[in-house]
Amino acid sequence: MTYLPYGKAASGPWVVEITPSVAGWTYAGLRVVDLAEGVPVSFDTGEEEMLILPLAGSCTVRCSAAPLGSPDRPASPDRPASPDRATSPAQGDEEAAWELRGRKSVFDGPSDFAYVPINTHVTLDGRGRIALPSARATRRLEPRYTPVSAVPVEIRGAGQASRQVNNFCAPGVFHCDKLMAVEVLTPGGNWSSYPPHKHDTPGEREAVLEEIYYFEVAGDGLGYQRVYSSERGRIDTLAEVASGDVVLVPYGYHGPSMAAPGYDLYYLNVLAGPAEQRSMAFCDDPRHAWIRSSWEGQETDPRLPFGRTR
């Protein structure tokens, strides 16, 4: 199944829990939790490196090295997080704690975020919706905090293909072992993830990746996501999406992502694959690649960018 409506992938404290085993692949994952004030959530990262990214609201993050050989414990509200704030990376196995200021909503600009490596015990405490993009990894890097001021914001396309990309965990921007993640915001009536493209053929021009789309839609609206077949295999999805819905892309061309008129569309892209060097390289569907040249001379949608500089 490539389309998972809100609630379909819920488990325990997670309103969304996509693990590699749930998705039927090897690397990429995503969890989303709705934190309630005074009810912390604790878990071990196990074999996955993770980001802690507020979608709405804020939280404190406390982490420490998990005991070697400890089982991957499910999240539980039994260990409160510390409100202590730290802005420098932890060294070795020392504890680290940060206060993530977050944001009112995904349409109010980027957020600060934290990175936690494999084999780490984590406690989250706060109020709001928090996303945890993840990837199965092999190296244990240092946990660290990134302020919102360090998140690059890019405007892509033109005309009705104008969109905003928050490149908070793109290759060359933020270092991970396997994990990559970006946020894409599309004004109502526009298309993004366009021309349709794919990441499923090994070679110099294209990275092999598993990809997750997690959606939020302004004003309780709707959008649409297309995924279709490539040489890699047959797949055929055209999903009407609302806030909290997920679309999985194991292979195939994906796009366009369509924001219905009147409703701005947000999606969090989580990507991971087998390559030693992280890359988001793609190939456009050759039938539609000409679209890129049509943007020359068109104005960027004046509704962009969202948030801090809008």
Number of C-alpha atoms within 10 A of each C-alpha: 11 17 19 19 18 17 14 14 19 17 13 11 18 20 18 26 21 23 20 18 11 12 20 12 13 16 24 29 28 24 23 23 22 19 21 14 11 12 17 22 24 24 19 24 22 19 19 27 28 26 26 23 23 28 25 21 20 24 28 22 29 24 26 21 21 19 11 8 8 10 11 15 12 13 18 15 16 11 16 16 24 17 15 12 14 15 13 13 18 17 12 12 13 12 16 25 27 25 23 24 17 25 19 15 18 25 22 17 20 28 27 21 25 22 25 29 30 25 23 25 21 24 24 29 25 23 20 21 20 24 24 23 28 32 29 24 23 13 15 18 17 17 27 20 23 19 15 17 11 14 19 14 19 12 16 14 24 18 17 18 23 25 28 21 20 20 21 23 21 21 17 10 13 16 14 25 21 25 28 29 22 16 22 24 29 31 29 21 16 23 26 24 19 21 23 23 23 27 28 24 18 11 9 8 11 17 23 22 28 24 23 25 21 27 25 25 25 20 11 10 18 22 25 19 23 19 27 19 15 18 10 14 11 11 16 13 18 17 19 14 26 21 20 19 22 28 23 23 26 23 23 23 27 27 22 20 27 25 26 19 14 13 19 23 34 27 23 23 19 25 28 27 26 15 13 8 11 21 21 18 16 19 17 20 18 10 9 12 15 12 14 14 9 12 17 11 9 12 12 18 18 10 12 16 23 18 13 12 9 10
